[in-house]
Amino acid sequence: MKPLLTIVVPCFNSQEYMEHCINSLLAPGHSDVEVIIVNDGSHDNTAAIADRIAQENPTQVRAVHKANGGHGSAINAGLANANGAYFKVVDSDDWLDATAYGQVMERLRELHAQHIALDMLVTNFVYEKEGKARKRSVHYRRALPRNRVLGWDDVRSFWTWQYLLMHSLIYRTDLLRECNLVVPENSFYVDNYFAFVPMPQVKSLQYLDVDLYRYFIGRSDQSVNEKVMIGRIDQQINVNMLMVKALSETRQTMIMPASLERYMIRYATLVSAVSSVLLLRDGTPQSRAKKRQIWDQIRGIDADLDKELRKPIVGYVISRSNWAAEFLMRMGYHLSRILVGFN
């Protein structure tokens, strides 16, 4: 029987934590879930652990081994091997909440029984920040009416700081294939690309207000650690520009619903803000020059889109290079760390 949901777990040197992740996906009662463990050229015992788990769960788990190509490459390999009607990515140091997982599967089964081919299911995620007793849940109650099938015309405004991350999303698998999604390889920070580029193809979505995805933050070598991100800033900027190019091409080839276009412009602005603030945090003359180049590149890609990205207050501030703008960016960054709790 064809599985209802494929969950892809990209793994690179994940021996210390991958079993906790995968065990959360193999909860009893979810025999209609397919788990694909993608070993992305690991040097530790990841491959052996993946093979053992697959042997112990032969009807549900497959291990795919490939040369190292990065997070995007692992997602692409998972998508190529997916048999499920729906598709989700769970990173190997994260996990799913058991109660919410059951509710999500119940909803997917209801949709399947009603022959509703939903393009995207949205859930909440929780920042599992190490050392923090209170865990912050990111929800979408303001923007998305709950528990009914929506079109983009039904979507209200998101908060300025808020957008749909990879952790929030379950896509219809065929939608990803129909839009020929290929996530950039040999790069970090491609989860933004994955959560952004397919959006114009999404015609129907539903929001289930449950805290499904537990997003762990705390390892010193984690890709979202600030020092690590600054060291990999060129990869962040590359993904940033690919997102801007994708949005530019979409605006030129199709008429998007107003709420979708507004959301995608805001998302691209926020990713550009992350790139700009990280360069400002580094503070070197080279980084300051790169910050100015980001906006030169955006203008070169699409001058009209450049104007749209600068219209929101965030875009207006981050696209400038004077002391007042830098002060506001620093204050906004510190406030975001307090409110959102990122690393």
N, C-alpha and C positions, 0 to 999 in steps of 0.2 A: 504494500500500500504506500502511496506517495506521502511523504511526511508533510505536515501542515506548516512547520517552521524549521528553517535551517539556522542554526547559530554557529557562526564562525569565530574561532578563538585563535587569533594570531599569536604565535609564541616565538620569542627569541631569548634564549638563555633564561627560561622561566621556571627552572626546576624547583625553586624555593616556594612558589606560590600557585602554580598552574592547577594543581589538584584541587585546591580550595575552590577555585573558579569553576572548574569542570564539574565537580560534585554538586555545585549549586544548580547546574543545568540539567543534571540527571536525576532530578527529584522524582519520587514515585508518582505514577499517574500521568506521565508525559511521554508516553511511548510514541506519540506522533511528532516528537521533536528529534531532528537530526543534528548532531553535533559534529562539526568538522574542525579538527585540531590541525592548524597549519604550522608546521615546524619550519621557521624561516632561517635555515642554515645555522642552527644553534651549535655552540661548542661544548655545552655541558650535557646533562642527562635528559634534556627536554625530549629528544627523539625517542629514547627508551621509555620514558614515562608515557608519551603519547601512544606508542605502540602497545604498551601494557593495558592502558585504559581502553583502547580500541578492541583488544583481544577479550577483555572482560565484559565488554558491552557491544558485541558484534552486530546487533540489529540497529544500534543507535549511533555509534561513534565510528568515525573514520579518521585516520591519521594521514595527512598529506605532507610529504617531505620535499623541500625545494632549496635551491641555493639562496643565499641571503639577498634579499631585494628590498627590504624595508617593510614598514607597516602596510603601505598601499599595495605592494606586491602580494602580501599575504591575503589581503582582502580580495584582490583580483583572483587569486588562486581559489579562495573559498567560493567566490561567486561562480567561477567556472565549474566547480564540482557540486554546486548546490542543487538539491532535488526538491526542496520545500517550496510551498506556495508563497511563503513569506521569508524574509531574510533579515537577520540581525547580527551585528558584530559585538562581541564582548571581549575586551582586552583581558589578557591572562592574569593581571593583578587585580582585576575587579571581580564582581560577582552579582548574582541576581537574588533579590529578596524572595523567599519561598512563598509567602502569602500572596504578594503582588504577582509573582510568576503564575500562580494558579489562576488568578483573576484574568490575567492577560490571555492565557491559553483558553479559558472559558469563553472570552469574548471572540477570539479568533475562530473557535469552533462554532459559535453562534453565527458569525458572519458567513462561514463556509456552508453551514446548513441552510442558510437563507440565500445562498448563491450570490452573495455580495462580494465582488472582487475589489475590496478596499485598497487604495493605492498606498496609504501610509497610516500606521497607528502610532500615536504619540503618547508617551508616558512620562512620569517624573524621573529625576535621578537625584541621588543624595551624595553630597561631598563627604566621604569617609576620611576626613583629614586626621592624620595620626596626632595624638595628643589632645584632640578636641573632644570634650565630653558631649557637647551638643553638636549634632550633625545637621547640616543645613540642606533642606530639600528644595530643589528648583522645580517649581510647578508653572503651569500656563493657564491658570484659571481666568485671568483677566482677558487673555486673547482668544482662548478657545472654549466655546460652549461644550459642555461635557456630555458624553454618552450618546451622541447621535452623529450620523454621517454628515460631514460638512463639505461645502465647496469653499473656494477662497473668498467668495463674496460674504460668507458667514463669519470669516475670521476678523476679529477686532484687533486693535493695536497692541503690540507687545510693549513691555517696558523698555526704556532706552537701552538698558544693559543686557537685555534678554534675547536669546535666540535659541533655535532648536539645535542641540548638539547631537552628535552620533549616538550618545548614550540614550537620547530621548526617542530614537526612531526605530521603527520596524517597517521596512519597505515591502511592497509586493515584489517578489523576485523578478518576474517578467518585466516589470516596469524598468528595473535597472538594466536589463538586457535590451529592452526596446530603445532606451536612450543611449545605448552603447557606452555605458559607464566604464571608464578605465581610470582607476585612481593612480595618481602619480607615484612612481616607484623610486627607490633609493632616496627617500626623503621622509623627514618627520613632519608632523602637523598637517597631515593629509586628511585627518578626520573632519576638518572644516570643509574641505573639498567634497568629501563624501556626503556631508549633510547639506550641501549648498547646490551643487550642480544638478541633481535630479529634480529639484523643486518645481521647475516649470512644467514637468511632465506629470506632476501630481494633480489629479483632478478631484479626488475624493480622499478625505482624511477623517480620523476620529480621535478624540482625546479621551483617554482613560486616566482618571486622576488617582493613580497609585504610584507609590515610590518603588519602582521596579529595580532600577540600575544603581548599584552601589559603586561609586567612583572613588577609588583609593588614591589619596595624595599623601606623600610623606617620604618616599625614598629619595635619597640624595642624588641618585643617577637618573631619576625620572625625567621624561622629556619635558614636562611642564614645570620643572624646577627653574626658577628665574635665571640662575647662573648658567644652567644647561641651555636654556632658550637663547640667551645672549650669545653663547658660543656657537649656536646653530642658526643665527639670525638670518643668514642668507637663504636657508631652507624655508624659514617662515615667510620671508619676503617673496620667494619664488611661488609658494602656494597662494599668497596674497594676490600676486599678479595674475596667476591662472584663474582665480576666482573672478577678478575684475574682467578679464578677457571673456570668460564664459558668460558673465552677465551682459557685457557689451554685445556679444553675438546673439544672445537671446533677445535682447531689446530690438535688434535690427531684423530679426527673422520672424518674430511672433508678437502678437498683442497680448500682454499679460494682464490678468486681473489687477486692478489698482492696488488691492491689499497685498498681493504677492510681490508686485514690483516694489512697493514701499518697504516690505519686509526684507527683500533681497538687497536693496540699496543700504538699508540700515545694517544688515549683516556684513556687507562688504566694508562699510564704514568702520564698524567695530573691529574687524580683523586688521584693517589699516591702522586703527588706533593702537592695537596691541603691538604691531610692528614698530610704530613710531615711538611708543612709550618705552619699549625695550631698548631701542637705540638711544633714547634720551637717558635712560638709567645707566647705560654703559658710559656715556658722557665723553667719549674720545672724539677728537676732531673728525676721524674717519666715520664714526657712527653718526655724528651730526650731519655730515655730508650725505650719508646714505638716507637719512630721514628726509632731507630735501629731495633726493633723487626719487624716492617713492612716489611723491606727488607729481614730479616731472614725468615719470613713467606712466602714471595713471592718465595724465593729460594727453600723453602721446598715444595711448591706446584708444581713448575715446574722450574728446573734449567735452561733449555734452554730459556724459556720465560723470566726469570729473566735477562738473558744476553741481550735479545732484548729490555726490558724495560729500561735498563741502557745505551743503545747505543745513543739515542737522547741526545742532550746537557742538556735538562731539567732533564732527568733521571740520567745522569752522575753526575750532581750537587747534586740533592736531595738525592741520595743514599749514599752520603758521609757525614761524621760528623766532618770535620775539620773547623777551623775558616773561611777559604776562602770560602768554600761551604756555610756556614751559612750567610756570608756577601752577597754572590750572591743571595741566596734565599730571603733575606730580601729586597734587592734592586729590585729583580724581582717582589716581592709581592707589593711593593709600586708603582712600575711602572704600574703593572696590575690594581691596584685600580684607578690610574689616567686615563689609556687608556680605560679600560673596564667599570669602574664605579660600580663595585659590592660593596656590603655593608661591 
